[in-house]
């Protein structure tokens, strides 16, 4: 009986599967990091858009929208839409609710994303974790991602 050479041996198939496994082990963590970085950038862009709408509201009304208890940004959507922003983003890139709060006079405000873990923390300045909050206060970021994220 003559053997035909039209196939792969078991050893050849195992080597190919092992190589694919090694490549996947290297690529998947980088892919997940890139996905989280994209969610982070989207969140920052949405927060900046909300901040711009709030600043425009302030120009016309001489105070920021008042919401003394920090809660969902949906609480001020009625004041901002449609004159200052077409649709107010409600959730960040990780599907966490974006929070808004102001002082009782409307002189200062905070827009906050609870980031990937959904837990409020008090970090300020540059952060290095996807779990650190992103905070936009009275026109500027006071807690923001910088450099390599973990």
GILIN-V522610 format. One record per residue. RES is the residue in one small letter. PSI is psi as a letter, one per 30 degrees, with the letter a starting at -180 (none if undefined). Layout:
res:RES psi:PSI
res:RES psi:PSI
This chain:
res:x psi:k
res:x psi:k
res:x psi:k
res:x psi:k
res:x psi:h
res:x psi:g
res:x psi:l
res:x psi:k
res:x psi:l
res:x psi:e
res:x psi:e
res:x psi:e
res:x psi:e
res:x psi:e
res:x psi:e
res:x psi:e
res:x psi:e
res:x psi:e
res:x psi:e
res:x psi:e
res:x psi:e
res:x psi:e
res:x psi:e
res:x psi:e
res:x psi:f
res:x psi:e
res:x psi:e
res:x psi:e
res:x psi:e
res:x psi:e
res:x psi:e
res:x psi:e
res:x psi:e
res:x psi:e
res:x psi:e
res:x psi:e
res:x psi:e
res:x psi:e
res:x psi:e
res:x psi:e
res:x psi:e
res:x psi:e
res:x psi:e
res:x psi:e
res:x psi:e
res:x psi:e
res:x psi:e
res:x psi:e
res:x psi:e
res:x psi:e
res:x psi:e
res:x psi:e
res:x psi:e
res:x psi:e
res:x psi:e
res:x psi:e
res:x psi:e
res:x psi:e
res:x psi:e
res:x psi:f
res:x psi:f
res:x psi:g
res:x psi:l
res:x psi:l
res:x psi:k
res:x psi:k
res:x psi:i
res:x psi:f
res:x psi:k
res:x psi:j
res:x psi:a
res:x psi:k
res:x psi:f
res:x psi:f
res:x psi:f
res:x psi:g
res:x psi:e
res:x psi:e
res:x psi:f
res:x psi:e
res:x psi:k
res:x psi:g
res:x psi:e
res:x psi:f
res:x psi:k
res:x psi:e
res:x psi:k
res:x psi:k
res:x psi:k
res:x psi:e
res:x psi:l
res:x psi:a
res:x psi:f
res:x psi:g
res:x psi:g
res:x psi:k
res:x psi:k
res:x psi:k
res:x psi:k
res:x psi:k
res:x psi:l
res:x psi:l
res:x psi:l
res:x psi:f
res:x psi:f
res:x psi:g
res:x psi:f
res:x psi:l
res:x psi:l
res:x psi:k
res:x psi:k
res:x psi:k
res:x psi:k
res:x psi:g
res:x psi:a
res:x psi:e
res:x psi:f
res:x psi:g
res:x psi:k
res:x psi:k
res:x psi:l
res:x psi:g
res:x psi:k
res:x psi:l
res:x psi:a
res:x psi:k
res:x psi:l
res:x psi:g
res:x psi:k
res:x psi:f
res:x psi:f
res:x psi:k
res:x psi:l
res:x psi:k
res:x psi:k
res:x psi:j
res:x psi:k
res:x psi:h
res:x psi:g
res:x psi:l
res:x psi:k
res:x psi:f
res:x psi:k
res:x psi:l
res:x psi:k
res:x psi:k
res:x psi:a
res:x psi:k
res:x psi:k
res:x psi:none
